[in-house]
């Protein structure tokens, strides 16, 4: 890394581990300190550089996590395993009998299911 204040170069991991002993947060603050001038900076702020679009400007497309496809597939498998197999629209061969999921029993009965879950939660 290069310090934006004094220009000295140093190793990021060394700057993270050489936290000053007087700091109460000790390595949990997300800052690194230059070993030469002790200038503290955020390594990867995440929010830095993210801004709202100006009027008339189109928003930048949202980035998906690198494992989004796997997460989507696992979510779909979990729904099929725990919800769909108990559904009245679920075929013997393991397929949904509704066309493209339109009219799915989950969506038809969702308000009632939410109400039942809330009532059970209130009883506990």
N, CA, C and O atoms as a MOPAC input file, in Angstrom:
PM7 MOZYME 1SCF
protein

 N      0.84400 1    -1.18500 1     0.00000 1
 C      0.00000 1     0.00000 1     0.00000 1
 C      0.88200 1     1.23900 1     0.00000 1
 O      2.03800 1     1.20700 1     0.42200 1
 N      0.31000 1     2.31500 1    -0.47900 1
 C      1.02200 1     3.58800 1    -0.44700 1
 C      0.19700 1     4.58000 1     0.36200 1
 O     -1.00200 1     4.73800 1     0.13400 1
 N      0.84600 1     5.24000 1     1.30200 1
 C      0.16600 1     6.21600 1     2.14500 1
 C     -0.16400 1     7.45800 1     1.31500 1
 O      0.72500 1     8.02100 1     0.67700 1
 N     -1.42500 1     7.89200 1     1.31300 1
 C     -1.77800 1     9.07700 1     0.54200 1
 C     -1.24200 1    10.36800 1     1.15300 1
 O     -1.22100 1    11.40400 1     0.48900 1
 N     -0.80900 1    10.31400 1     2.41300 1
 C     -0.31000 1    11.51700 1     3.07100 1
 C      1.19000 1    11.69200 1     2.88400 1
 O      1.64000 1    12.73100 1     2.40100 1
 N      1.98300 1    10.66200 1     3.27200 1
 C      3.43700 1    10.81400 1     3.21100 1
 C      4.07200 1    10.10800 1     2.02100 1
 O      5.23000 1    10.37400 1     1.70000 1
 N      3.33500 1     9.20800 1     1.35500 1
 C      3.84700 1     8.53300 1     0.16500 1
 C      4.66700 1     7.28700 1     0.43700 1
 O      5.12400 1     6.64900 1    -0.51200 1
 N      4.87400 1     6.91200 1     1.69300 1
 C      5.66700 1     5.71400 1     1.96900 1
 C      4.86500 1     4.46400 1     1.61600 1
 O      3.63800 1     4.44500 1     1.72300 1
 N      5.58100 1     3.42000 1     1.19500 1
 C      4.93700 1     2.16800 1     0.83200 1
 C      5.11500 1     1.16400 1     1.95700 1
 O      6.17000 1     1.09700 1     2.58600 1
 N      4.06400 1     0.37900 1     2.20200 1
 C      4.10000 1    -0.62000 1     3.26800 1
 C      3.12700 1    -1.73800 1     2.94700 1
 O      2.27200 1    -1.61200 1     2.07000 1
 N      3.27300 1    -2.82600 1     3.67000 1
 C      2.41900 1    -3.99700 1     3.47700 1
 C      1.10600 1    -3.80700 1     4.22800 1
 O      1.10800 1    -3.42700 1     5.39800 1
 N     -0.01200 1    -4.07100 1     3.56000 1
 C     -1.33500 1    -3.88000 1     4.16100 1
 C     -1.52200 1    -4.76000 1     5.38800 1
 O     -2.05100 1    -4.30700 1     6.40300 1
 N     -1.08800 1    -6.02700 1     5.30100 1
 C     -1.26800 1    -6.92900 1     6.44400 1
 C     -0.45500 1    -6.46900 1     7.63800 1
 O     -0.89800 1    -6.61000 1     8.77800 1
 N      0.73500 1    -5.91700 1     7.39600 1
 C      1.55100 1    -5.39200 1     8.49500 1
 C      0.86100 1    -4.19100 1     9.13300 1
 O      0.87900 1    -4.04200 1    10.35500 1
 N      0.26500 1    -3.35000 1     8.32900 1
 C     -0.43000 1    -2.17300 1     8.85800 1
 C     -1.65300 1    -2.57900 1     9.67000 1
 O     -1.99400 1    -1.91500 1    10.64800 1
 N     -2.31700 1    -3.66700 1     9.27100 1
 C     -3.48200 1    -4.13100 1    10.02000 1
 C     -3.08500 1    -4.77300 1    11.33900 1
 O     -3.78100 1    -4.61400 1    12.34200 1
 N     -1.96000 1    -5.50400 1    11.34500 1
 C     -1.54400 1    -6.18900 1    12.57100 1
 C     -0.78600 1    -5.28100 1    13.52600 1
 O     -0.76500 1    -5.53800 1    14.72900 1
 N     -0.17000 1    -4.23900 1    13.02200 1
 C      0.58200 1    -3.31400 1    13.87800 1
 C     -0.30600 1    -2.20100 1    14.40900 1
 O      0.06500 1    -1.02800 1    14.36900 1
 N     -1.45300 1    -2.56300 1    14.89600 1
 C     -2.36900 1    -1.56900 1    15.44300 1
 C     -1.76600 1    -1.01900 1    16.73200 1
 O     -1.18500 1    -1.76100 1    17.52500 1
 N     -1.90900 1     0.26100 1    16.92700 1
 C     -1.34200 1     0.86400 1    18.13600 1
 C     -2.02100 1     0.31500 1    19.38100 1
 O     -3.23300 1     0.10100 1    19.38200 1
 N     -1.27200 1     0.09100 1    20.41200 1
 C     -1.78300 1    -0.55000 1    21.62700 1
 C     -2.81300 1     0.29900 1    22.36000 1
 O     -3.58600 1    -0.24300 1    23.15100 1
 N     -2.85300 1     1.59600 1    22.13100 1
 C     -3.80000 1     2.45600 1    22.83000 1
 C     -5.20300 1     2.42900 1    22.24400 1
 O     -6.12400 1     3.00600 1    22.82300 1
 N     -5.37800 1     1.77600 1    21.11700 1
 C     -6.68000 1     1.74700 1    20.45100 1
 C     -7.59400 1     0.73900 1    21.13300 1
 O     -7.21900 1    -0.41800 1    21.32500 1
 N     -8.79300 1     1.17900 1    21.49900 1
 C     -9.73900 1     0.27600 1    22.16700 1
 C    -10.39400 1    -0.69500 1    21.18800 1
 O    -10.80400 1    -1.78600 1    21.58400 1
 N    -10.49200 1    -0.32100 1    19.94700 1
 C    -11.15700 1    -1.19000 1    18.97000 1
 C    -10.24700 1    -2.31100 1    18.48600 1
 O    -10.74900 1    -3.35900 1    18.07900 1
 N     -8.97700 1    -2.13900 1    18.51100 1
 C     -7.93600 1    -3.06900 1    18.11300 1
 C     -8.34800 1    -4.00100 1    16.98900 1
 O     -8.90900 1    -5.06900 1    17.23200 1
 N     -8.07300 1    -3.60400 1    15.78300 1
 C     -8.27500 1    -4.35300 1    14.54200 1
 C     -9.73700 1    -4.58800 1    14.18500 1
 O    -10.01800 1    -5.41300 1    13.31600 1
 N    -10.66200 1    -3.90700 1    14.80900 1
 C    -12.06900 1    -4.09200 1    14.46500 1
 C    -12.67600 1    -2.82600 1    13.86900 1
 O    -13.88000 1    -2.77000 1    13.62000 1
 N    -11.86000 1    -1.83100 1    13.64300 1
 C    -12.40000 1    -0.56400 1    13.16800 1
 C    -12.40700 1    -0.46000 1    11.64400 1
 O    -13.07000 1     0.42100 1    11.09800 1
 N    -11.68800 1    -1.33900 1    10.94800 1
 C    -11.64700 1    -1.28400 1     9.49500 1
 C    -10.63800 1    -0.28500 1     8.95700 1
 O    -10.61300 1    -0.01900 1     7.75600 1
 N     -9.81200 1     0.26700 1     9.82100 1
 C     -8.80300 1     1.23300 1     9.40500 1
 C     -7.42500 1     0.59000 1     9.40500 1
 O     -7.16700 1    -0.36100 1    10.14300 1
 N     -6.55000 1     1.12100 1     8.57200 1
 C     -5.13000 1     0.77300 1     8.63500 1
 C     -4.37100 1     2.05600 1     8.90100 1
 O     -4.80000 1     3.14900 1     8.53100 1
 N     -3.24700 1     1.89500 1     9.54300 1
 C     -2.44700 1     3.05200 1     9.92300 1
 C     -1.08500 1     2.96200 1     9.25100 1
 O     -0.43700 1     1.91600 1     9.28400 1
 N     -0.65600 1     4.04900 1     8.64700 1
 C      0.65800 1     4.10700 1     8.01800 1
 C      1.72000 1     3.99400 1     9.11800 1
 O      1.68800 1     4.77000 1    10.07300 1
 N      2.66100 1     3.04600 1     9.00600 1
 C      3.68100 1     2.90500 1    10.04100 1
 C      4.66500 1     4.07400 1    10.07800 1
 O      5.39100 1     4.23600 1    11.05800 1
 N      4.69700 1     4.88400 1     9.03000 1
 C      5.62500 1     6.01100 1     8.97700 1
 C      5.04300 1     7.27000 1     9.62200 1
 O      5.68300 1     7.87400 1    10.48300 1
 N      3.83300 1     7.67100 1     9.21300 1
 C      3.25800 1     8.92700 1     9.71200 1
 C      2.00300 1     8.71100 1    10.55900 1
 O      1.43100 1     9.67300 1    11.07100 1
 N      1.56800 1     7.44600 1    10.71100 1
 C      0.38500 1     7.06900 1    11.50000 1
 C     -0.92700 1     7.62700 1    10.94400 1
 O     -1.91700 1     7.72600 1    11.66900 1
 N     -0.93400 1     7.98500 1     9.67500 1
 C     -2.17500 1     8.42600 1     9.03600 1
 C     -3.09400 1     7.21700 1     8.91100 1
 O     -2.69000 1     6.18400 1     8.37900 1
 N     -4.32600 1     7.33900 1     9.39900 1
 C     -5.27000 1     6.22700 1     9.35100 1
 C     -6.21800 1     6.39800 1     8.16800 1
 O     -6.67100 1     7.50100 1     7.86400 1
 N     -6.50300 1     5.27400 1     7.51000 1
 C     -7.40100 1     5.31700 1     6.36200 1
 C     -8.21000 1     4.03700 1     6.29400 1
 O     -7.81900 1     3.01100 1     6.85100 1
 N     -9.33600 1     4.10400 1     5.61100 1
 C    -10.17700 1     2.93500 1     5.38700 1
 C     -9.60700 1     2.17600 1     4.20300 1
 O     -9.32500 1     2.76400 1     3.15800 1
 N     -9.43800 1     0.86800 1     4.36500 1
 C     -8.85400 1     0.06600 1     3.29100 1
 C     -9.83500 1    -0.10000 1     2.13900 1
 O     -9.52700 1     0.25500 1     1.00100 1
 N    -11.00500 1    -0.63500 1     2.42800 1
 C    -12.00700 1    -0.86400 1     1.39000 1
 C    -13.35700 1    -0.45100 1     1.95300 1
 O    -14.06700 1    -1.28400 1     2.51600 1
 N    -13.72300 1     0.80300 1     1.81500 1
 C    -14.93300 1     1.27800 1     2.46400 1
 C    -16.21500 1     0.68000 1     1.92400 1
 O    -17.23500 1     0.73700 1     2.61000 1
 N    -16.21700 1     0.11800 1     0.74800 1
 C    -17.42700 1    -0.48600 1     0.20500 1
 C    -18.40900 1     0.55800 1    -0.31000 1
 O    -18.80900 1     0.51100 1    -1.47300 1
 N    -18.79400 1     1.48300 1     0.53200 1
 C    -19.76600 1     2.50400 1     0.13800 1
 C    -19.10400 1     3.61500 1    -0.65800 1
 O    -19.79100 1     4.36200 1    -1.35500 1
 N    -17.78100 1     3.74300 1    -0.57100 1
 C    -17.07800 1     4.81700 1    -1.24800 1
 C    -17.22500 1     4.65700 1    -2.75400 1
 O    -17.00100 1     3.57000 1    -3.28700 1
 N    -17.58100 1     5.67400 1    -3.40700 1
 C    -17.74600 1     5.64100 1    -4.85500 1
 C    -19.16000 1     5.29600 1    -5.29000 1
 O    -19.48600 1     5.38300 1    -6.47300 1
 N    -19.99400 1     4.90800 1    -4.34500 1
 C    -21.39000 1     4.61200 1    -4.66600 1
 C    -22.18800 1     5.88900 1    -4.46500 1
 O    -22.14700 1     6.48800 1    -3.39000 1
 N    -22.89400 1     6.29800 1    -5.46900 1
 C    -23.68300 1     7.51700 1    -5.35200 1
 C    -25.00800 1     7.32700 1    -6.05900 1
 O    -25.16600 1     6.44800 1    -6.90600 1
 N    -25.93000 1     8.14800 1    -5.69900 1
 C    -27.23400 1     8.11500 1    -6.35800 1
 C    -27.11500 1     8.78400 1    -7.71600 1
 O    -26.34600 1     9.73200 1    -7.87700 1
 N    -27.86600 1     8.30200 1    -8.68600 1
 C    -27.79800 1     8.93700 1   -10.00200 1
 C    -28.39100 1    10.34200 1    -9.96800 1
 O    -29.32700 1    10.62000 1    -9.21800 1
 N    -27.83700 1    11.20700 1   -10.78200 1
 C    -28.35300 1    12.56800 1   -10.90800 1
 C    -29.69300 1    12.53000 1   -11.62500 1
 O    -29.98800 1    11.55700 1   -12.31900 1
 N    -30.51500 1    13.57200 1   -11.47400 1
 C    -31.79100 1    13.59700 1   -12.18900 1
 C    -31.57100 1    13.42500 1   -13.69200 1
 O    -30.73700 1    14.10600 1   -14.28800 1
 N    -32.31400 1    12.52600 1   -14.28400 1
 C    -32.18500 1    12.25300 1   -15.71000 1
 C    -31.11500 1    11.22200 1   -16.03400 1
 O    -31.02400 1    10.76100 1   -17.17100 1
 N    -30.30500 1    10.85700 1   -15.04500 1
 C    -29.24300 1     9.87600 1   -15.25600 1
 C    -29.76600 1     8.49100 1   -14.86900 1
 O    -30.49800 1     8.34500 1   -13.89100 1
 N    -29.38800 1     7.49500 1   -15.63800 1
 C    -29.83900 1     6.13700 1   -15.35800 1
 C    -28.94800 1     5.51600 1   -14.28700 1
 O    -27.73300 1     5.71500 1   -14.28900 1
 N    -29.55100 1     4.77100 1   -13.38100 1
 C    -28.79300 1     4.11800 1   -12.31400 1
 C    -27.93300 1     3.00000 1   -12.89100 1
 O    -28.31000 1     2.35100 1   -13.86700 1
 N    -26.77100 1     2.78300 1   -12.27500 1
 C    -25.88100 1     1.70700 1   -12.70000 1
 C    -26.51500 1     0.36700 1   -12.35000 1
 O    -27.18400 1     0.25100 1   -11.32400 1
 N    -26.31500 1    -0.64000 1   -13.18200 1
 C    -26.89000 1    -1.94900 1   -12.87100 1
 C    -26.29400 1    -2.51200 1   -11.58100 1
 O    -25.10200 1    -2.36600 1   -11.31100 1
 N    -27.15300 1    -3.15600 1   -10.79500 1
 C    -26.71800 1    -3.71700 1    -9.52400 1
 C    -25.85800 1    -4.94400 1    -9.76700 1
 O    -26.19600 1    -5.79000 1   -10.59400 1
 N    -24.74800 1    -5.04300 1    -9.05100 1
 C    -23.86900 1    -6.19100 1    -9.20300 1
 C    -24.40300 1    -7.34000 1    -8.35800 1
 O    -24.79300 1    -7.15400 1    -7.20600 1
 N    -24.41300 1    -8.51700 1    -8.94300 1
 C    -24.84100 1    -9.71200 1    -8.22900 1
 C    -23.63500 1   -10.34400 1    -7.54800 1
 O    -22.51700 1   -10.23800 1    -8.05200 1
 N    -23.84700 1   -11.00300 1    -6.40500 1
 C    -22.72700 1   -11.69000 1    -5.77300 1
 C    -22.18400 1   -12.77000 1    -6.69900 1
 O    -22.91000 1   -13.27900 1    -7.55300 1
 N    -20.91800 1   -13.12000 1    -6.53300 1
 C    -20.28900 1   -14.08100 1    -7.43600 1
 C    -20.94300 1   -15.45700 1    -7.36600 1
 O    -20.89100 1   -16.21500 1    -8.33500 1
 N    -21.55500 1   -15.78300 1    -6.23700 1
 C    -22.16900 1   -17.10200 1    -6.10000 1
 C    -23.68700 1   -17.04200 1    -6.23700 1
 O    -24.38200 1   -17.90400 1    -5.69800 1
 N    -24.20800 1   -16.06000 1    -6.93400 1
 C    -25.65900 1   -15.87600 1    -7.01300 1
 C    -26.35800 1   -17.05500 1    -7.66500 1
 O    -27.45100 1   -17.42700 1    -7.23800 1
 N    -25.75600 1   -17.65700 1    -8.69100 1
 C    -26.40100 1   -18.77500 1    -9.38200 1
 C    -26.53900 1   -19.97500 1    -8.44800 1
 O    -27.57700 1   -20.63600 1    -8.43000 1
 N    -25.50300 1   -20.25200 1    -7.68300 1
 C    -25.55300 1   -21.35500 1    -6.72800 1
 C    -26.59200 1   -21.08800 1    -5.65300 1
 O    -27.36700 1   -21.97600 1    -5.29900 1
 N    -26.61100 1   -19.85800 1    -5.12900 1
 C    -27.58400 1   -19.50600 1    -4.09800 1
 C    -29.01200 1   -19.61900 1    -4.62900 1
 O    -29.90200 1   -20.08700 1    -3.91900 1
 N    -29.23300 1   -19.19800 1    -5.86000 1
 C    -30.56200 1   -19.27800 1    -6.47200 1
 C    -30.99700 1   -20.73600 1    -6.63500 1
 O    -32.14600 1   -21.08100 1    -6.35900 1
 N    -30.07300 1   -21.58700 1    -7.08500 1
 C    -30.38800 1   -23.00400 1    -7.26900 1
 C    -30.68200 1   -23.67300 1    -5.92500 1
 O    -31.62900 1   -24.45300 1    -5.82300 1
 N    -29.88000 1   -23.37800 1    -4.88700 1
 C    -30.10600 1   -23.96400 1    -3.56800 1
 C    -31.43200 1   -23.50200 1    -2.97700 1
 O    -32.13400 1   -24.27800 1    -2.33000 1
 N    -31.77000 1   -22.23800 1    -3.20100 1
 C    -33.05100 1   -21.71400 1    -2.72200 1
 C    -34.20500 1   -22.44800 1    -3.40100 1
 O    -35.17000 1   -22.84700 1    -2.74900 1
 N    -34.09500 1   -22.62000 1    -4.71100 1
 C    -35.15000 1   -23.30000 1    -5.46500 1
 C    -35.30000 1   -24.75100 1    -5.00700 1
 O    -36.41700 1   -25.24900 1    -4.87100 1
 N    -34.16400 1   -25.43300 1    -4.76600 1
 C    -34.21700 1   -26.81400 1    -4.28600 1
 C    -34.85900 1   -26.89200 1    -2.90400 1
 O    -35.63500 1   -27.80800 1    -2.63200 1
 N    -34.54000 1   -25.93900 1    -2.03100 1
 C    -35.11800 1   -25.92800 1    -0.68500 1
 C    -36.62100 1   -25.71000 1    -0.73800 1
 O    -37.36800 1   -26.35900 1    -0.00600 1
 N    -37.07000 1   -24.80400 1    -1.59500 1
 C    -38.51100 1   -24.55600 1    -1.73000 1
 C    -39.20500 1   -25.81200 1    -2.23700 1
 O    -40.25000 1   -26.19900 1    -1.71500 1
 N    -38.62600 1   -26.45500 1    -3.26000 1
 C    -39.24100 1   -27.67100 1    -3.79800 1
 C    -39.29300 1   -28.77800 1    -2.75200 1
 O    -40.27800 1   -29.51100 1    -2.66300 1
 N    -38.22900 1   -28.89500 1    -1.96000 1
 C    -38.16600 1   -29.97600 1    -0.97300 1
 C    -39.11800 1   -29.74100 1     0.19100 1
 O    -39.81300 1   -30.66300 1     0.61700 1
 N    -39.15500 1   -28.52700 1     0.70300 1
 C    -39.90300 1   -28.26400 1     1.93000 1
 C    -41.30600 1   -27.71100 1     1.70100 1
 O    -42.14300 1   -27.78200 1     2.60100 1
 N    -41.57800 1   -27.17100 1     0.53700 1
 C    -42.87800 1   -26.55100 1     0.29400 1
 C    -43.62700 1   -27.25700 1    -0.82700 1
 O    -44.75500 1   -27.71000 1    -0.63300 1
 N    -43.01600 1   -27.35100 1    -1.97400 1
 C    -43.72000 1   -27.84200 1    -3.16500 1
 C    -44.20400 1   -29.27800 1    -3.02900 1
 O    -45.27700 1   -29.61200 1    -3.53200 1
 N    -43.43200 1   -30.14300 1    -2.35400 1
 C    -43.86600 1   -31.54000 1    -2.28400 1
 C    -45.14400 1   -31.71700 1    -1.46900 1
 O    -45.78800 1   -32.76400 1    -1.54600 1
 N    -45.51100 1   -30.71200 1    -0.69800 1
 C    -46.75100 1   -30.76200 1     0.07400 1
 C    -47.89200 1   -30.01400 1    -0.62300 1
 O    -48.99900 1   -29.92300 1    -0.09200 1
 N    -47.61800 1   -29.49300 1    -1.78700 1
 C    -48.57800 1   -28.65400 1    -2.50600 1
 C    -49.54500 1   -29.51200 1    -3.31600 1
 O    -49.19000 1   -30.59000 1    -3.79300 1
 N    -50.75800 1   -29.02100 1    -3.46300 1
 C    -51.76000 1   -29.74300 1    -4.25900 1
 C    -51.48000 1   -29.65000 1    -5.75400 1
 O    -52.04300 1   -30.41500 1    -6.53700 1
 N    -50.61100 1   -28.71800 1    -6.15800 1
 C    -50.26600 1   -28.56200 1    -7.57200 1
 C    -48.98100 1   -29.30000 1    -7.93700 1
 O    -48.44000 1   -29.08700 1    -9.02300 1
 N    -48.48300 1   -30.16100 1    -7.05300 1
 C    -47.22300 1   -30.86600 1    -7.26800 1
 C    -47.51600 1   -32.23600 1    -7.85800 1
 O    -48.23500 1   -33.03200 1    -7.25400 1
 N    -46.96600 1   -32.51300 1    -9.02700 1
 C    -47.22300 1   -33.77400 1    -9.71600 1
 C    -46.45900 1   -34.94100 1    -9.11800 1
 O    -45.49700 1   -34.74500 1    -8.37600 1
 N    -46.88200 1   -36.14500 1    -9.44000 1
 C    -46.23200 1   -37.35800 1    -8.94700 1
 C    -44.79000 1   -37.43200 1    -9.43000 1
 O    -43.91600 1   -37.92300 1    -8.71500 1
 N    -44.54300 1   -36.94800 1   -10.63300 1
 C    -43.19600 1   -36.99200 1   -11.19600 1
 C    -42.29000 1   -35.88900 1   -10.65800 1
 O    -41.14300 1   -35.77500 1   -11.09200 1
 N    -42.77900 1   -35.07700 1    -9.72500 1
 C    -41.95600 1   -34.03900 1    -9.10300 1
 C    -41.95600 1   -32.71600 1    -9.82200 1
 O    -41.08400 1   -31.88100 1    -9.57800 1
 N    -42.91000 1   -32.50300 1   -10.70000 1
 C    -42.98600 1   -31.23200 1   -11.41400 1
 C    -44.20600 1   -30.44400 1   -10.95100 1
 O    -45.17700 1   -31.00600 1   -10.44400 1
 N    -44.13000 1   -29.15300 1   -11.13400 1
 C    -45.24100 1   -28.27200 1   -10.78900 1
 C    -46.27700 1   -28.35000 1   -11.91100 1
 O    -45.93600 1   -28.25400 1   -13.09000 1
 N    -47.53400 1   -28.52400 1   -11.53700 1
 C    -48.59600 1   -28.67000 1   -12.53000 1
 C    -49.14800 1   -27.33800 1   -13.02200 1
 O    -49.94300 1   -27.29800 1   -13.96100 1
 N    -48.72200 1   -26.23900 1   -12.38200 1
 C    -49.17900 1   -24.92800 1   -12.84700 1
 C    -48.30000 1   -24.47800 1   -14.00100 1
 O    -47.13600 1   -24.87000 1   -14.08800 1
 N    -48.84300 1   -23.66800 1   -14.87600 1
 C    -48.09000 1   -23.18800 1   -16.03300 1
 C    -47.15800 1   -22.05700 1   -15.59900 1
 O    -47.61300 1   -20.98700 1   -15.19300 1
 N    -45.87000 1   -22.30000 1   -15.68800 1
 C    -44.84100 1   -21.31600 1   -15.34100 1
 C    -45.01200 1   -20.76000 1   -13.93100 1
 O    -44.63200 1   -19.62000 1   -13.66600 1
 N    -45.57800 1   -21.55100 1   -13.02700 1
 C    -45.74300 1   -21.10000 1   -11.64900 1
 C    -46.88400 1   -20.13300 1   -11.43500 1
 O    -47.12800 1   -19.70300 1   -10.30800 1
 N    -47.59700 1   -19.78000 1   -12.51600 1
 C    -48.72600 1   -18.86800 1   -12.36900 1
 C    -49.85200 1   -19.59800 1   -11.65700 1
 O    -50.16800 1   -20.73600 1   -12.00400 1
 N    -50.44700 1   -18.97300 1   -10.68700 1
 C    -51.50900 1   -19.60800 1    -9.92000 1
 C    -50.98400 1   -20.59400 1    -8.90200 1
 O    -51.72300 1   -21.45900 1    -8.43400 1
 N    -49.71500 1   -20.47500 1    -8.55400 1
 C    -49.07700 1   -21.37200 1    -7.59400 1
 C    -49.80700 1   -21.31500 1    -6.25400 1
 O    -50.21500 1   -20.24400 1    -5.80400 1
 N    -49.96600 1   -22.46700 1    -5.62700 1
 C    -50.67000 1   -22.54200 1    -4.34200 1
 C    -49.96900 1   -21.72100 1    -3.26900 1
 O    -50.62100 1   -21.18800 1    -2.37200 1
 N    -48.65400 1   -21.61500 1    -3.35300 1
 C    -47.92000 1   -20.80900 1    -2.36400 1
 C    -48.44500 1   -19.38000 1    -2.37900 1
 O    -48.70000 1   -18.79200 1    -1.32800 1
 N    -48.60300 1   -18.83400 1    -3.56300 1
 C    -49.06600 1   -17.45300 1    -3.66800 1
 C    -50.55600 1   -17.32100 1    -3.36100 1
 O    -51.00500 1   -16.29000 1    -2.85800 1
 N    -51.31300 1   -18.36600 1    -3.66500 1
 C    -52.74400 1   -18.32900 1    -3.34600 1
 C    -52.97900 1   -18.34500 1    -1.84500 1
 O    -53.84900 1   -17.63800 1    -1.33700 1
 N    -52.19900 1   -19.15600 1    -1.13800 1
 C    -52.42000 1   -19.33200 1     0.29600 1
 C    -51.46500 1   -18.52400 1     1.17100 1
 O    -51.53700 1   -18.61600 1     2.39700 1
 N    -50.58400 1   -17.74500 1     0.58000 1
 C    -49.58300 1   -17.01500 1     1.36100 1
 C    -50.18700 1   -16.13700 1     2.45200 1
 O    -49.69700 1   -16.19000 1     3.58000 1
 N    -51.22200 1   -15.32900 1     2.19200 1
 C    -51.78400 1   -14.50800 1     3.27600 1
 C    -52.27200 1   -15.35000 1     4.45600 1
 O    -52.07900 1   -14.97500 1     5.61200 1
 N    -52.90300 1   -16.48700 1     4.16100 1
 C    -53.38600 1   -17.36100 1     5.22900 1
 C    -52.22700 1   -17.99200 1     5.98900 1
 O    -52.28300 1   -18.11800 1     7.21200 1
 N    -51.17600 1   -18.39100 1     5.27200 1
 C    -50.01400 1   -18.99000 1     5.92000 1
 C    -49.31500 1   -17.99500 1     6.83200 1
 O    -48.88500 1   -18.35200 1     7.92900 1
 N    -49.20000 1   -16.75600 1     6.38900 1
 C    -48.58300 1   -15.71600 1     7.21500 1
 C    -49.40100 1   -15.49100 1     8.47700 1
 O    -48.84100 1   -15.34900 1     9.56300 1
 N    -50.71700 1   -15.45900 1     8.34200 1
 C    -51.59300 1   -15.25300 1     9.49700 1
 C    -51.45300 1   -16.41400 1    10.48800 1
 O    -51.37800 1   -16.18200 1    11.69500 1
 N    -51.41800 1   -17.64100 1    10.00400 1
 C    -51.24900 1   -18.81100 1    10.87300 1
 C    -49.90600 1   -18.75000 1    11.59400 1
 O    -49.82800 1   -19.01100 1    12.79500 1
 N    -48.84600 1   -18.40300 1    10.85700 1
 C    -47.51900 1   -18.31000 1    11.46900 1
 C    -47.48600 1   -17.23400 1    12.54600 1
 O    -46.88100 1   -17.43900 1    13.59800 1
 N    -48.12100 1   -16.09300 1    12.30600 1
 C    -48.16300 1   -15.02300 1    13.30700 1
 C    -48.93500 1   -15.46100 1    14.54500 1
 O    -48.53100 1   -15.14900 1    15.66500 1
 N    -50.04600 1   -16.18400 1    14.35700 1
 C    -50.82800 1   -16.66700 1    15.49800 1
 C    -50.02300 1   -17.66400 1    16.32900 1
 O    -50.06300 1   -17.62000 1    17.55800 1
 N    -49.30100 1   -18.55400 1    15.67100 1
 C    -48.46300 1   -19.52500 1    16.38700 1
 C    -47.36500 1   -18.80000 1    17.15000 1
 O    -47.07100 1   -19.14100 1    18.29600 1
 N    -46.76200 1   -17.80600 1    16.51900 1
 C    -45.69000 1   -17.03800 1    17.16000 1
 C    -46.20800 1   -16.28900 1    18.38800 1
 O    -45.50700 1   -16.20100 1    19.39700 1
 N    -47.42100 1   -15.75100 1    18.31600 1
 C    -47.99900 1   -15.00300 1    19.43800 1
 C    -48.31300 1   -15.91400 1    20.61800 1
 O    -48.25200 1   -15.47100 1    21.76500 1
 N    -48.64500 1   -17.17500 1    20.36100 1
 C    -48.96800 1   -18.12300 1    21.43600 1
 C    -47.74500 1   -18.49000 1    22.26100 1
 O    -47.86200 1   -18.80800 1    23.44400 1
 N    -46.57200 1   -18.44900 1    21.64100 1
 C    -45.34300 1   -18.86900 1    22.33500 1
 C    -44.87600 1   -17.85900 1    23.32300 1
 O    -43.85900 1   -18.06600 1    23.98400 1

